[in-house]
């Protein structure tokens, strides 16, 4: 492996989106798409990685956590910190439109890089968001869906009869 793809993938995590690897490699000046696909096919044939999903994006995973650890162990501490920062910058760019939903992930990568100020910034934002009294949009949507499902379920005659039979047994 000329390009160090396994090491970059190990920094990204046990599962790694292909577009993240490609962007980190582009920053690193490594050979392009052909080299990546060639190296990835070697890893697939050696059964080091497996495809996790194709939609909404192509994601691979190390078949075993020890394979990831082995790839990480080949990096010097300086190189590892450098890669964590590059991965953080790539995720920051990818999630620019929905950054609030990925604050913890961004803080994780920046905390392992030399850019601790950025990690602290994202951690403070994540803490403020978690402490916020207003419910998140996705949470409130989920609660509305749940309420609707319960209302629909309770409106059927069989559900009302079933619930009626269950309640006396609980007493």
N, C-alpha and C positions, 0 to 999 in steps of 0.2 A: 504494500500500500504506500504509494508515493505521497499522497496528499494528506495523510493523517486524519482521514475521515472517521475512523473508529474513535480517536481521541476527542474530536469535536463532538461526535454523537454522544460520547460518554459525558461530556460536560453538559450537554443539553438535558440528558436524563436517561432513564431506562427506556422511555419511549421518546422518539424524536421525529418531528415533522421534517420532511425532506426540504421544504423551502427555507427552513431555518439553516440547515446545513449548507445549502447552496449560497445563501447570503453571507454566512460567516466565511465560507471558502472564497467568495468573491472579494471580501475585504482583505483576506489573507494573500490574494494573488495566486491561488492554486489553480491547477488546470481546470478547464470548464466542465460542462455537462457530460461530455463523453468520458472523461476521466472518472467523474463521480459515478456514472452508471456502470462503468467497468469495475470499479472498486466495490460498489454495492453488490454487483452480481457475484463477485468473489466471496463476499461475506455471506450472501444468501446460500451459495453452494456449500460453503463450509458450515452452514447451519449455526452461524453466530448471531444472526438477526433474522427476524421474520416480519412479514407485512401485517400490520394491525388493522389499518383501514385505508380505503382509497377515497372515500367521500366523507366529509367535505374537502379533505385534503389528504395527501399521501403521507402516511405515518408508519414508521417501522419501530421495532423494539428489539432490544437485546434479548436473546432467548433465556439468558440467566443473568442474575445480578452480578455474579462473579466475573462474567465477561466484561461487564461495564467497569467493575472495579479494576480489573487487569489493565484495561485501556487507560483508565485514569492514572494508574500507578506509573505509567511510562512518561507522564508529563512532569516537568520540573515545576516547582511551586510558582515560579514567575510566569511560566508559560500557561499554567492552569489559571492563574488570576487574569492573565491577558485574555484567554479564551472565554472565561466567565463574563468579562466586561463586554467582549464582542457579542456574545450571545444575548446579554442584557440589552445592548443597543439594538440588536435585530428584533428582539421581542418588543422593545419600546416602539420601534417603527411600525411593526406589524399590528400592534394593538393601540396605535395612536387614537383611533376613533372610539375605542371602548376601553381606554386605559383604566377607568375606575373599576372595571370588572376583573382586572388582572394585577392589581396593586401588590398583592402578596407574592405573586410569581416574580414580578419585576424586582421587588425588594430582596427576594431570595438570591437572584443572580447578581444584583449589585452588591449585596453583602459579602459575596465570595470574590469580589473583584476589588481592586484598589480604590474604587469610587464609593467610599462609605457614606459620603454626604448624600449621594443620590439614594442609597439604600435607606438612610434615615428619613429622607423626604417621603419616600413611598411608604415606609412603615408608619409614619405619622399620619399620612393620608388614609391608609388602611385602618388605623386605629380610630380615627375620627369618623370614618364611614361606618365602622362596626358599632360605634357608640351613638350614632345618629338615631334620634327617636323616630324618624320617618321610615316607614318600611321601604325596602327596595322595590323597584318596579316589578322585577321578576317574581319576587316573593308575593306581592299583592296580587299579581296576575294569577299565580298559583293558588292563592287562597280563594280568589274569586271563582276559579275553575272548580276547586274542591267544593265550595259552597253550592255552585250550580249543579255539580254531580250529585251531591247529597239531596238537594231539592228535587232533582229529577227522580232519584231513586225512591225518595219518600212519597212521591206523588202517585206511584203505581199502587193499585189495590193489593196486590200480593205482597209488596214491601210493607205496606201499612199493617196487613194481617200478620206478617212474619214478625215485625217489630212489636206488635201487641202481644204475641205469644212469648217473645223473649223477655220482655220487661218483667212480668210476674215471676219468672224463674230466677231473675237476678235478686229479687227481694228476699 
